[in-house]
Amino acid sequence: MLAEKITKKLQELKWTQADLVRKTGLASSHVSYLCSGERGSRVSLETLKKLSTAFNVPLDFFSDENSHLGEMTTSSAG
């Protein structure tokens, strides 16, 4: 689940959600939703790219056996 991957990475890096907001440029409410899992499984490719860059991980870090990056929405979500 995306929320679990984000929160685990935040813990590993000893970052707060506010740190992630600063490093990605995403709205704090968006980061909060991503971390809580309230957004569901559909996340924009733009958001994933920002997370990937901030965490210094490949895009496929956020995929799992139940999802495919090709199915992610390309709309801008924050």
mmCIF file of the N, C-alpha and C atoms, coordinates in Angstrom:
data_MODEL
# 
_entry.id   MODEL 
# 
loop_
_atom_site.group_PDB 
_atom_site.id 
_atom_site.type_symbol 
_atom_site.label_atom_id 
_atom_site.label_alt_id 
_atom_site.label_comp_id 
_atom_site.label_asym_id 
_atom_site.label_entity_id 
_atom_site.label_seq_id 
_atom_site.pdbx_PDB_ins_code 
_atom_site.Cartn_x 
_atom_site.Cartn_y 
_atom_site.Cartn_z 
_atom_site.occupancy 
_atom_site.B_iso_or_equiv 
_atom_site.pdbx_formal_charge 
_atom_site.auth_seq_id 
_atom_site.auth_comp_id 
_atom_site.auth_asym_id 
_atom_site.auth_atom_id 
_atom_site.pdbx_PDB_model_num 
ATOM 1   N N  . MET A 1 1  ? 0.849  -1.179 0.000   1.00 0.00 ? 1  MET A N  1 
ATOM 2   C CA . MET A 1 1  ? 0.000  0.000  0.000   1.00 0.00 ? 1  MET A CA 1 
ATOM 3   C C  . MET A 1 1  ? 0.899  1.248  0.000   1.00 0.00 ? 1  MET A C  1 
ATOM 4   N N  . LEU A 1 2  ? 0.513  2.218  -0.785  1.00 0.00 ? 2  LEU A N  1 
ATOM 5   C CA . LEU A 1 2  ? 1.309  3.426  -0.944  1.00 0.00 ? 2  LEU A CA 1 
ATOM 6   C C  . LEU A 1 2  ? 1.532  4.150  0.384   1.00 0.00 ? 2  LEU A C  1 
ATOM 7   N N  . ALA A 1 3  ? 0.493  4.292  1.177   1.00 0.00 ? 3  ALA A N  1 
ATOM 8   C CA . ALA A 1 3  ? 0.616  5.004  2.453   1.00 0.00 ? 3  ALA A CA 1 
ATOM 9   C C  . ALA A 1 3  ? 1.671  4.358  3.346   1.00 0.00 ? 3  ALA A C  1 
ATOM 10  N N  . GLU A 1 4  ? 1.698  3.038  3.370   1.00 0.00 ? 4  GLU A N  1 
ATOM 11  C CA . GLU A 1 4  ? 2.675  2.335  4.198   1.00 0.00 ? 4  GLU A CA 1 
ATOM 12  C C  . GLU A 1 4  ? 4.094  2.570  3.693   1.00 0.00 ? 4  GLU A C  1 
ATOM 13  N N  . LYS A 1 5  ? 4.261  2.579  2.367   1.00 0.00 ? 5  LYS A N  1 
ATOM 14  C CA . LYS A 1 5  ? 5.585  2.810  1.803   1.00 0.00 ? 5  LYS A CA 1 
ATOM 15  C C  . LYS A 1 5  ? 6.076  4.219  2.101   1.00 0.00 ? 5  LYS A C  1 
ATOM 16  N N  . ILE A 1 6  ? 5.182  5.181  2.010   1.00 0.00 ? 6  ILE A N  1 
ATOM 17  C CA . ILE A 1 6  ? 5.561  6.571  2.289   1.00 0.00 ? 6  ILE A CA 1 
ATOM 18  C C  . ILE A 1 6  ? 5.913  6.742  3.760   1.00 0.00 ? 6  ILE A C  1 
ATOM 19  N N  . THR A 1 7  ? 5.080  6.249  4.652   1.00 0.00 ? 7  THR A N  1 
ATOM 20  C CA . THR A 1 7  ? 5.351  6.433  6.081   1.00 0.00 ? 7  THR A CA 1 
ATOM 21  C C  . THR A 1 7  ? 6.610  5.679  6.512   1.00 0.00 ? 7  THR A C  1 
ATOM 22  N N  . LYS A 1 8  ? 6.832  4.505  5.930   1.00 0.00 ? 8  LYS A N  1 
ATOM 23  C CA . LYS A 1 8  ? 8.058  3.761  6.256   1.00 0.00 ? 8  LYS A CA 1 
ATOM 24  C C  . LYS A 1 8  ? 9.285  4.541  5.801   1.00 0.00 ? 8  LYS A C  1 
ATOM 25  N N  . LYS A 1 9  ? 9.225  5.108  4.596   1.00 0.00 ? 9  LYS A N  1 
ATOM 26  C CA . LYS A 1 9  ? 10.351 5.878  4.077   1.00 0.00 ? 9  LYS A CA 1 
ATOM 27  C C  . LYS A 1 9  ? 10.576 7.131  4.930   1.00 0.00 ? 9  LYS A C  1 
ATOM 28  N N  . LEU A 1 10 ? 9.502  7.773  5.347   1.00 0.00 ? 10 LEU A N  1 
ATOM 29  C CA . LEU A 1 10 ? 9.634  8.946  6.226   1.00 0.00 ? 10 LEU A CA 1 
ATOM 30  C C  . LEU A 1 10 ? 10.352 8.560  7.525   1.00 0.00 ? 10 LEU A C  1 
ATOM 31  N N  . GLN A 1 11 ? 9.971  7.428  8.087   1.00 0.00 ? 11 GLN A N  1 
ATOM 32  C CA . GLN A 1 11 ? 10.606 6.959  9.319   1.00 0.00 ? 11 GLN A CA 1 
ATOM 33  C C  . GLN A 1 11 ? 12.077 6.651  9.100   1.00 0.00 ? 11 GLN A C  1 
ATOM 34  N N  . GLU A 1 12 ? 12.398 5.978  7.992   1.00 0.00 ? 12 GLU A N  1 
ATOM 35  C CA . GLU A 1 12 ? 13.793 5.634  7.687   1.00 0.00 ? 12 GLU A CA 1 
ATOM 36  C C  . GLU A 1 12 ? 14.661 6.887  7.576   1.00 0.00 ? 12 GLU A C  1 
ATOM 37  N N  . LEU A 1 13 ? 14.113 7.914  6.946   1.00 0.00 ? 13 LEU A N  1 
ATOM 38  C CA . LEU A 1 13 ? 14.868 9.148  6.726   1.00 0.00 ? 13 LEU A CA 1 
ATOM 39  C C  . LEU A 1 13 ? 14.763 10.127 7.895   1.00 0.00 ? 13 LEU A C  1 
ATOM 40  N N  . LYS A 1 14 ? 13.929 9.757  8.875   1.00 0.00 ? 14 LYS A N  1 
ATOM 41  C CA . LYS A 1 14 ? 13.670 10.625 10.033  1.00 0.00 ? 14 LYS A CA 1 
ATOM 42  C C  . LYS A 1 14 ? 13.106 11.975 9.584   1.00 0.00 ? 14 LYS A C  1 
ATOM 43  N N  . TRP A 1 15 ? 12.189 11.907 8.610   1.00 0.00 ? 15 TRP A N  1 
ATOM 44  C CA . TRP A 1 15 ? 11.512 13.085 8.088   1.00 0.00 ? 15 TRP A CA 1 
ATOM 45  C C  . TRP A 1 15 ? 10.111 13.162 8.666   1.00 0.00 ? 15 TRP A C  1 
ATOM 46  N N  . THR A 1 16 ? 9.608  14.374 8.725   1.00 0.00 ? 16 THR A N  1 
ATOM 47  C CA . THR A 1 16 ? 8.207  14.593 9.070   1.00 0.00 ? 16 THR A CA 1 
ATOM 48  C C  . THR A 1 16 ? 7.431  14.792 7.768   1.00 0.00 ? 16 THR A C  1 
ATOM 49  N N  . GLN A 1 17 ? 6.130  14.833 7.870   1.00 0.00 ? 17 GLN A N  1 
ATOM 50  C CA . GLN A 1 17 ? 5.319  15.153 6.696   1.00 0.00 ? 17 GLN A CA 1 
ATOM 51  C C  . GLN A 1 17 ? 5.661  16.552 6.192   1.00 0.00 ? 17 GLN A C  1 
ATOM 52  N N  . ALA A 1 18 ? 5.964  17.458 7.097   1.00 0.00 ? 18 ALA A N  1 
ATOM 53  C CA . ALA A 1 18 ? 6.349  18.817 6.702   1.00 0.00 ? 18 ALA A CA 1 
ATOM 54  C C  . ALA A 1 18 ? 7.631  18.803 5.875   1.00 0.00 ? 18 ALA A C  1 
ATOM 55  N N  . ASP A 1 19 ? 8.570  17.938 6.219   1.00 0.00 ? 19 ASP A N  1 
ATOM 56  C CA . ASP A 1 19 ? 9.793  17.794 5.417   1.00 0.00 ? 19 ASP A CA 1 
ATOM 57  C C  . ASP A 1 19 ? 9.444  17.341 4.004   1.00 0.00 ? 19 ASP A C  1 
ATOM 58  N N  . LEU A 1 20 ? 8.526  16.382 3.908   1.00 0.00 ? 20 LEU A N  1 
ATOM 59  C CA . LEU A 1 20 ? 8.131  15.874 2.601   1.00 0.00 ? 20 LEU A CA 1 
ATOM 60  C C  . LEU A 1 20 ? 7.424  16.959 1.777   1.00 0.00 ? 20 LEU A C  1 
ATOM 61  N N  . VAL A 1 21 ? 6.625  17.766 2.426   1.00 0.00 ? 21 VAL A N  1 
ATOM 62  C CA . VAL A 1 21 ? 5.963  18.889 1.750   1.00 0.00 ? 21 VAL A CA 1 
ATOM 63  C C  . VAL A 1 21 ? 7.011  19.822 1.149   1.00 0.00 ? 21 VAL A C  1 
ATOM 64  N N  . ARG A 1 22 ? 8.014  20.173 1.946   1.00 0.00 ? 22 ARG A N  1 
ATOM 65  C CA . ARG A 1 22 ? 9.071  21.077 1.460   1.00 0.00 ? 22 ARG A CA 1 
ATOM 66  C C  . ARG A 1 22 ? 9.849  20.462 0.298   1.00 0.00 ? 22 ARG A C  1 
ATOM 67  N N  . LYS A 1 23 ? 10.125 19.173 0.375   1.00 0.00 ? 23 LYS A N  1 
ATOM 68  C CA . LYS A 1 23 ? 10.962 18.532 -0.641  1.00 0.00 ? 23 LYS A CA 1 
ATOM 69  C C  . LYS A 1 23 ? 10.204 18.211 -1.933  1.00 0.00 ? 23 LYS A C  1 
ATOM 70  N N  . THR A 1 24 ? 8.883  18.089 -1.865  1.00 0.00 ? 24 THR A N  1 
ATOM 71  C CA . THR A 1 24 ? 8.104  17.733 -3.051  1.00 0.00 ? 24 THR A CA 1 
ATOM 72  C C  . THR A 1 24 ? 7.339  18.912 -3.635  1.00 0.00 ? 24 THR A C  1 
ATOM 73  N N  . GLY A 1 25 ? 7.028  19.894 -2.809  1.00 0.00 ? 25 GLY A N  1 
ATOM 74  C CA . GLY A 1 25 ? 6.186  20.987 -3.271  1.00 0.00 ? 25 GLY A CA 1 
ATOM 75  C C  . GLY A 1 25 ? 4.707  20.634 -3.267  1.00 0.00 ? 25 GLY A C  1 
ATOM 76  N N  . LEU A 1 26 ? 4.371  19.455 -2.749  1.00 0.00 ? 26 LEU A N  1 
ATOM 77  C CA . LEU A 1 26 ? 2.970  19.055 -2.651  1.00 0.00 ? 26 LEU A CA 1 
ATOM 78  C C  . LEU A 1 26 ? 2.305  19.801 -1.509  1.00 0.00 ? 26 LEU A C  1 
ATOM 79  N N  . ALA A 1 27 ? 1.011  19.982 -1.602  1.00 0.00 ? 27 ALA A N  1 
ATOM 80  C CA . ALA A 1 27 ? 0.255  20.623 -0.525  1.00 0.00 ? 27 ALA A CA 1 
ATOM 81  C C  . ALA A 1 27 ? 0.303  19.741 0.721   1.00 0.00 ? 27 ALA A C  1 
ATOM 82  N N  . SER A 1 28 ? 0.324  20.365 1.875   1.00 0.00 ? 28 SER A N  1 
ATOM 83  C CA . SER A 1 28 ? 0.386  19.595 3.121   1.00 0.00 ? 28 SER A CA 1 
ATOM 84  C C  . SER A 1 28 ? -0.831 18.688 3.270   1.00 0.00 ? 28 SER A C  1 
ATOM 85  N N  . SER A 1 29 ? -1.995 19.145 2.817   1.00 0.00 ? 29 SER A N  1 
ATOM 86  C CA . SER A 1 29 ? -3.190 18.298 2.899   1.00 0.00 ? 29 SER A CA 1 
ATOM 87  C C  . SER A 1 29 ? -3.053 17.072 1.995   1.00 0.00 ? 29 SER A C  1 
ATOM 88  N N  . HIS A 1 30 ? -2.408 17.239 0.846   1.00 0.00 ? 30 HIS A N  1 
ATOM 89  C CA . HIS A 1 30 ? -2.194 16.120 -0.072  1.00 0.00 ? 30 HIS A CA 1 
ATOM 90  C C  . HIS A 1 30 ? -1.261 15.089 0.560   1.00 0.00 ? 30 HIS A C  1 
ATOM 91  N N  . VAL A 1 31 ? -0.170 15.548 1.154   1.00 0.00 ? 31 VAL A N  1 
ATOM 92  C CA . VAL A 1 31 ? 0.769  14.639 1.822   1.00 0.00 ? 31 VAL A CA 1 
ATOM 93  C C  . VAL A 1 31 ? 0.062  13.917 2.967   1.00 0.00 ? 31 VAL A C  1 
ATOM 94  N N  . SER A 1 32 ? -0.749 14.630 3.709   1.00 0.00 ? 32 SER A N  1 
ATOM 95  C CA . SER A 1 32 ? -1.490 14.023 4.813   1.00 0.00 ? 32 SER A CA 1 
ATOM 96  C C  . SER A 1 32 ? -2.414 12.916 4.308   1.00 0.00 ? 32 SER A C  1 
ATOM 97  N N  . TYR A 1 33 ? -3.134 13.187 3.220   1.00 0.00 ? 33 TYR A N  1 
ATOM 98  C CA . TYR A 1 33 ? -4.003 12.167 2.632   1.00 0.00 ? 33 TYR A CA 1 
ATOM 99  C C  . TYR A 1 33 ? -3.206 10.964 2.136   1.00 0.00 ? 33 TYR A C  1 
ATOM 100 N N  . LEU A 1 34 ? -2.068 11.231 1.486   1.00 0.00 ? 34 LEU A N  1 
ATOM 101 C CA . LEU A 1 34 ? -1.240 10.129 0.984   1.00 0.00 ? 34 LEU A CA 1 
ATOM 102 C C  . LEU A 1 34 ? -0.745 9.250  2.128   1.00 0.00 ? 34 LEU A C  1 
ATOM 103 N N  . CYS A 1 35 ? -0.350 9.879  3.219   1.00 0.00 ? 35 CYS A N  1 
ATOM 104 C CA . CYS A 1 35 ? 0.183  9.131  4.364   1.00 0.00 ? 35 CYS A CA 1 
ATOM 105 C C  . CYS A 1 35 ? -0.905 8.363  5.113   1.00 0.00 ? 35 CYS A C  1 
ATOM 106 N N  . SER A 1 36 ? -2.132 8.867  5.059   1.00 0.00 ? 36 SER A N  1 
ATOM 107 C CA . SER A 1 36 ? -3.223 8.205  5.769   1.00 0.00 ? 36 SER A CA 1 
ATOM 108 C C  . SER A 1 36 ? -3.877 7.113  4.943   1.00 0.00 ? 36 SER A C  1 
ATOM 109 N N  . GLY A 1 37 ? -3.626 7.120  3.644   1.00 0.00 ? 37 GLY A N  1 
ATOM 110 C CA . GLY A 1 37 ? -4.245 6.135  2.773   1.00 0.00 ? 37 GLY A CA 1 
ATOM 111 C C  . GLY A 1 37 ? -5.647 6.509  2.339   1.00 0.00 ? 37 GLY A C  1 
ATOM 112 N N  . GLU A 1 38 ? -6.107 7.688  2.709   1.00 0.00 ? 38 GLU A N  1 
ATOM 113 C CA . GLU A 1 38 ? -7.466 8.117  2.376   1.00 0.00 ? 38 GLU A CA 1 
ATOM 114 C C  . GLU A 1 38 ? -7.673 8.367  0.891   1.00 0.00 ? 38 GLU A C  1 
ATOM 115 N N  . ARG A 1 39 ? -6.617 8.569  0.148   1.00 0.00 ? 39 ARG A N  1 
ATOM 116 C CA . ARG A 1 39 ? -6.716 8.875  -1.279  1.00 0.00 ? 39 ARG A CA 1 
ATOM 117 C C  . ARG A 1 39 ? -7.026 7.650  -2.128  1.00 0.00 ? 39 ARG A C  1 
ATOM 118 N N  . GLY A 1 40 ? -6.910 6.467  -1.573  1.00 0.00 ? 40 GLY A N  1 
ATOM 119 C CA . GLY A 1 40 ? -7.131 5.270  -2.369  1.00 0.00 ? 40 GLY A CA 1 
ATOM 120 C C  . GLY A 1 40 ? -5.883 4.916  -3.168  1.00 0.00 ? 40 GLY A C  1 
ATOM 121 N N  . SER A 1 41 ? -6.057 4.102  -4.183  1.00 0.00 ? 41 SER A N  1 
ATOM 122 C CA . SER A 1 41 ? -4.900 3.602  -4.918  1.00 0.00 ? 41 SER A CA 1 
ATOM 123 C C  . SER A 1 41 ? -4.536 4.438  -6.139  1.00 0.00 ? 41 SER A C  1 
ATOM 124 N N  . ARG A 1 42 ? -5.368 5.402  -6.523  1.00 0.00 ? 42 ARG A N  1 
ATOM 125 C CA . ARG A 1 42 ? -5.110 6.208  -7.713  1.00 0.00 ? 42 ARG A CA 1 
ATOM 126 C C  . ARG A 1 42 ? -4.344 7.471  -7.329  1.00 0.00 ? 42 ARG A C  1 
ATOM 127 N N  . VAL A 1 43 ? -3.120 7.554  -7.785  1.00 0.00 ? 43 VAL A N  1 
ATOM 128 C CA . VAL A 1 43 ? -2.255 8.701  -7.511  1.00 0.00 ? 43 VAL A CA 1 
ATOM 129 C C  . VAL A 1 43 ? -1.667 9.149  -8.838  1.00 0.00 ? 43 VAL A C  1 
ATOM 130 N N  . SER A 1 44 ? -1.561 10.450 -9.037  1.00 0.00 ? 44 SER A N  1 
ATOM 131 C CA . SER A 1 44 ? -1.048 10.932 -10.320 1.00 0.00 ? 44 SER A CA 1 
ATOM 132 C C  . SER A 1 44 ? 0.418  10.555 -10.503 1.00 0.00 ? 44 SER A C  1 
ATOM 133 N N  . LEU A 1 45 ? 0.793  10.390 -11.757 1.00 0.00 ? 45 LEU A N  1 
ATOM 134 C CA . LEU A 1 45 ? 2.180  10.098 -12.091 1.00 0.00 ? 45 LEU A CA 1 
ATOM 135 C C  . LEU A 1 45 ? 3.073  11.254 -11.646 1.00 0.00 ? 45 LEU A C  1 
ATOM 136 N N  . GLU A 1 46 ? 2.585  12.473 -11.774 1.00 0.00 ? 46 GLU A N  1 
ATOM 137 C CA . GLU A 1 46 ? 3.348  13.643 -11.341 1.00 0.00 ? 46 GLU A CA 1 
ATOM 138 C C  . GLU A 1 46 ? 3.666  13.571 -9.843  1.00 0.00 ? 46 GLU A C  1 
ATOM 139 N N  . THR A 1 47 ? 2.686  13.176 -9.057  1.00 0.00 ? 47 THR A N  1 
ATOM 140 C CA . THR A 1 47 ? 2.897  13.035 -7.609  1.00 0.00 ? 47 THR A CA 1 
ATOM 141 C C  . THR A 1 47 ? 3.914  11.950 -7.316  1.00 0.00 ? 47 THR A C  1 
ATOM 142 N N  . LEU A 1 48 ? 3.798  10.813 -8.009  1.00 0.00 ? 48 LEU A N  1 
ATOM 143 C CA . LEU A 1 48 ? 4.758  9.721  -7.809  1.00 0.00 ? 48 LEU A CA 1 
ATOM 144 C C  . LEU A 1 48 ? 6.166  10.144 -8.175  1.00 0.00 ? 48 LEU A C  1 
ATOM 145 N N  . LYS A 1 49 ? 6.299  10.926 -9.241  1.00 0.00 ? 49 LYS A N  1 
ATOM 146 C CA . LYS A 1 49 ? 7.622  11.412 -9.641  1.00 0.00 ? 49 LYS A CA 1 
ATOM 147 C C  . LYS A 1 49 ? 8.210  12.319 -8.564  1.00 0.00 ? 49 LYS A C  1 
ATOM 148 N N  . LYS A 1 50 ? 7.388  13.172 -7.987  1.00 0.00 ? 50 LYS A N  1 
ATOM 149 C CA . LYS A 1 50 ? 7.869  14.057 -6.915  1.00 0.00 ? 50 LYS A CA 1 
ATOM 150 C C  . LYS A 1 50 ? 8.303  13.252 -5.694  1.00 0.00 ? 50 LYS A C  1 
ATOM 151 N N  . LEU A 1 51 ? 7.526  12.232 -5.350  1.00 0.00 ? 51 LEU A N  1 
ATOM 152 C CA . LEU A 1 51 ? 7.889  11.383 -4.217  1.00 0.00 ? 51 LEU A CA 1 
ATOM 153 C C  . LEU A 1 51 ? 9.168  10.607 -4.510  1.00 0.00 ? 51 LEU A C  1 
ATOM 154 N N  . SER A 1 52 ? 9.260  10.093 -5.721  1.00 0.00 ? 52 SER A N  1 
ATOM 155 C CA . SER A 1 52 ? 10.436 9.335  -6.137  1.00 0.00 ? 52 SER A CA 1 
ATOM 156 C C  . SER A 1 52 ? 11.700 10.189 -6.041  1.00 0.00 ? 52 SER A C  1 
ATOM 157 N N  . THR A 1 53 ? 11.618 11.407 -6.517  1.00 0.00 ? 53 THR A N  1 
ATOM 158 C CA . THR A 1 53 ? 12.764 12.319 -6.470  1.00 0.00 ? 53 THR A CA 1 
ATOM 159 C C  . THR A 1 53 ? 13.125 12.664 -5.027  1.00 0.00 ? 53 THR A C  1 
ATOM 160 N N  . ALA A 1 54 ? 12.127 12.996 -4.233  1.00 0.00 ? 54 ALA A N  1 
ATOM 161 C CA . ALA A 1 54 ? 12.384 13.369 -2.840  1.00 0.00 ? 54 ALA A CA 1 
ATOM 162 C C  . ALA A 1 54 ? 13.022 12.221 -2.058  1.00 0.00 ? 54 ALA A C  1 
ATOM 163 N N  . PHE A 1 55 ? 12.519 11.017 -2.254  1.00 0.00 ? 55 PHE A N  1 
ATOM 164 C CA . PHE A 1 55 ? 13.025 9.850  -1.530  1.00 0.00 ? 55 PHE A CA 1 
ATOM 165 C C  . PHE A 1 55 ? 14.249 9.218  -2.192  1.00 0.00 ? 55 PHE A C  1 
ATOM 166 N N  . ASN A 1 56 ? 14.585 9.698  -3.386  1.00 0.00 ? 56 ASN A N  1 
ATOM 167 C CA . ASN A 1 56 ? 15.714 9.157  -4.145  1.00 0.00 ? 56 ASN A CA 1 
ATOM 168 C C  . ASN A 1 56 ? 15.555 7.655  -4.375  1.00 0.00 ? 56 ASN A C  1 
ATOM 169 N N  . VAL A 1 57 ? 14.366 7.292  -4.855  1.00 0.00 ? 57 VAL A N  1 
ATOM 170 C CA . VAL A 1 57 ? 14.053 5.902  -5.179  1.00 0.00 ? 57 VAL A CA 1 
ATOM 171 C C  . VAL A 1 57 ? 13.485 5.853  -6.593  1.00 0.00 ? 57 VAL A C  1 
ATOM 172 N N  . PRO A 1 58 ? 13.568 4.687  -7.249  1.00 0.00 ? 58 PRO A N  1 
ATOM 173 C CA . PRO A 1 58 ? 12.967 4.573  -8.582  1.00 0.00 ? 58 PRO A CA 1 
ATOM 174 C C  . PRO A 1 58 ? 11.441 4.601  -8.478  1.00 0.00 ? 58 PRO A C  1 
ATOM 175 N N  . LEU A 1 59 ? 10.794 4.985  -9.576  1.00 0.00 ? 59 LEU A N  1 
ATOM 176 C CA . LEU A 1 59 ? 9.327  5.035  -9.592  1.00 0.00 ? 59 LEU A CA 1 
ATOM 177 C C  . LEU A 1 59 ? 8.702  3.703  -9.200  1.00 0.00 ? 59 LEU A C  1 
ATOM 178 N N  . ASP A 1 60 ? 9.307  2.607  -9.613  1.00 0.00 ? 60 ASP A N  1 
ATOM 179 C CA . ASP A 1 60 ? 8.693  1.310  -9.312  1.00 0.00 ? 60 ASP A CA 1 
ATOM 180 C C  . ASP A 1 60 ? 8.747  0.941  -7.825  1.00 0.00 ? 60 ASP A C  1 
ATOM 181 N N  . PHE A 1 61 ? 9.444  1.736  -7.027  1.00 0.00 ? 61 PHE A N  1 
ATOM 182 C CA . PHE A 1 61 ? 9.416  1.554  -5.574  1.00 0.00 ? 61 PHE A CA 1 
ATOM 183 C C  . PHE A 1 61 ? 7.976  1.607  -5.062  1.00 0.00 ? 61 PHE A C  1 
ATOM 184 N N  . PHE A 1 62 ? 7.144  2.420  -5.722  1.00 0.00 ? 62 PHE A N  1 
ATOM 185 C CA . PHE A 1 62 ? 5.775  2.629  -5.271  1.00 0.00 ? 62 PHE A CA 1 
ATOM 186 C C  . PHE A 1 62 ? 4.782  1.621  -5.823  1.00 0.00 ? 62 PHE A C  1 
ATOM 187 N N  . SER A 1 63 ? 5.238  0.740  -6.715  1.00 0.00 ? 63 SER A N  1 
ATOM 188 C CA . SER A 1 63 ? 4.334  -0.263 -7.270  1.00 0.00 ? 63 SER A CA 1 
ATOM 189 C C  . SER A 1 63 ? 4.349  -1.496 -6.385  1.00 0.00 ? 63 SER A C  1 
ATOM 190 N N  . ASP A 1 64 ? 3.340  -2.333 -6.584  1.00 0.00 ? 64 ASP A N  1 
ATOM 191 C CA . ASP A 1 64 ? 3.320  -3.625 -5.907  1.00 0.00 ? 64 ASP A CA 1 
ATOM 192 C C  . ASP A 1 64 ? 2.693  -4.631 -6.856  1.00 0.00 ? 64 ASP A C  1 
ATOM 193 N N  . GLU A 1 65 ? 2.575  -5.842 -6.416  1.00 0.00 ? 65 GLU A N  1 
ATOM 194 C CA . GLU A 1 65 ? 2.073  -6.883 -7.300  1.00 0.00 ? 65 GLU A CA 1 
ATOM 195 C C  . GLU A 1 65 ? 0.620  -6.661 -7.711  1.00 0.00 ? 65 GLU A C  1 
ATOM 196 N N  . ASN A 1 66 ? -0.098 -5.789 -7.009  1.00 0.00 ? 66 ASN A N  1 
ATOM 197 C CA . ASN A 1 66 ? -1.506 -5.542 -7.314  1.00 0.00 ? 66 ASN A CA 1 
ATOM 198 C C  . ASN A 1 66 ? -1.737 -4.279 -8.131  1.00 0.00 ? 66 ASN A C  1 
ATOM 199 N N  . SER A 1 67 ? -0.686 -3.542 -8.452  1.00 0.00 ? 67 SER A N  1 
ATOM 200 C CA . SER A 1 67 ? -0.870 -2.320 -9.223  1.00 0.00 ? 67 SER A CA 1 
ATOM 201 C C  . SER A 1 67 ? 0.222  -2.209 -10.259 1.00 0.00 ? 67 SER A C  1 
ATOM 202 N N  . HIS A 1 68 ? -0.047 -1.415 -11.271 1.00 0.00 ? 68 HIS A N  1 
ATOM 203 C CA . HIS A 1 68 ? 0.907  -1.203 -12.341 1.00 0.00 ? 68 HIS A CA 1 
ATOM 204 C C  . HIS A 1 68 ? 1.043  0.289  -12.557 1.00 0.00 ? 68 HIS A C  1 
ATOM 205 N N  . LEU A 1 69 ? 2.275  0.786  -12.634 1.00 0.00 ? 69 LEU A N  1 
ATOM 206 C CA . LEU A 1 69 ? 2.482  2.214  -12.824 1.00 0.00 ? 69 LEU A CA 1 
ATOM 207 C C  . LEU A 1 69 ? 1.800  2.708  -14.089 1.00 0.00 ? 69 LEU A C  1 
ATOM 208 N N  . GLY A 1 70 ? 1.674  1.860  -15.091 1.00 0.00 ? 70 GLY A N  1 
ATOM 209 C CA . GLY A 1 70 ? 1.015  2.249  -16.323 1.00 0.00 ? 70 GLY A CA 1 
ATOM 210 C C  . GLY A 1 70 ? -0.458 2.554  -16.140 1.00 0.00 ? 70 GLY A C  1 
ATOM 211 N N  . GLU A 1 71 ? -1.035 2.101  -15.039 1.00 0.00 ? 71 GLU A N  1 
ATOM 212 C CA . GLU A 1 71 ? -2.446 2.354  -14.773 1.00 0.00 ? 71 GLU A CA 1 
ATOM 213 C C  . GLU A 1 71 ? -2.656 3.604  -13.946 1.00 0.00 ? 71 GLU A C  1 
ATOM 214 N N  . MET A 1 72 ? -1.579 4.231  -13.510 1.00 0.00 ? 72 MET A N  1 
ATOM 215 C CA . MET A 1 72 ? -1.702 5.440  -12.720 1.00 0.00 ? 72 MET A CA 1 
ATOM 216 C C  . MET A 1 72 ? -2.276 6.556  -13.563 1.00 0.00 ? 72 MET A C  1 
ATOM 217 N N  . THR A 1 73 ? -3.008 7.427  -12.956 1.00 0.00 ? 73 THR A N  1 
ATOM 218 C CA . THR A 1 73 ? -3.574 8.559  -13.666 1.00 0.00 ? 73 THR A CA 1 
ATOM 219 C C  . THR A 1 73 ? -2.489 9.579  -13.997 1.00 0.00 ? 73 THR A C  1 
ATOM 220 N N  . THR A 1 74 ? -2.602 10.265 -15.087 1.00 0.00 ? 74 THR A N  1 
ATOM 221 C CA . THR A 1 74 ? -1.614 11.266 -15.462 1.00 0.00 ? 74 THR A CA 1 
ATOM 222 C C  . THR A 1 74 ? -2.120 12.668 -15.165 1.00 0.00 ? 74 THR A C  1 
ATOM 223 N N  . SER A 1 75 ? -3.257 12.781 -14.507 1.00 0.00 ? 75 SER A N  1 
ATOM 224 C CA . SER A 1 75 ? -3.761 14.114 -14.171 1.00 0.00 ? 75 SER A CA 1 
ATOM 225 C C  . SER A 1 75 ? -2.946 14.699 -13.039 1.00 0.00 ? 75 SER A C  1 
ATOM 226 N N  . SER A 1 76 ? -2.879 16.003 -12.997 1.00 0.00 ? 76 SER A N  1 
ATOM 227 C CA . SER A 1 76 ? -2.135 16.695 -11.955 1.00 0.00 ? 76 SER A CA 1 
ATOM 228 C C  . SER A 1 76 ? -2.981 16.728 -10.698 1.00 0.00 ? 76 SER A C  1 
ATOM 229 N N  . ALA A 1 77 ? -2.438 16.197 -9.606  1.00 0.00 ? 77 ALA A N  1 
ATOM 230 C CA . ALA A 1 77 ? -3.203 16.142 -8.360  1.00 0.00 ? 77 ALA A CA 1 
ATOM 231 C C  . ALA A 1 77 ? -2.488 16.832 -7.227  1.00 0.00 ? 77 ALA A C  1 
ATOM 232 N N  . GLY A 1 78 ? -1.624 17.731 -7.498  1.00 0.00 ? 78 GLY A N  1 
ATOM 233 C CA . GLY A 1 78 ? -1.086 18.480 -6.389  1.00 0.00 ? 78 GLY A CA 1 
ATOM 234 C C  . GLY A 1 78 ? 0.327  18.611 -6.407  1.00 0.00 ? 78 GLY A C  1 
# 
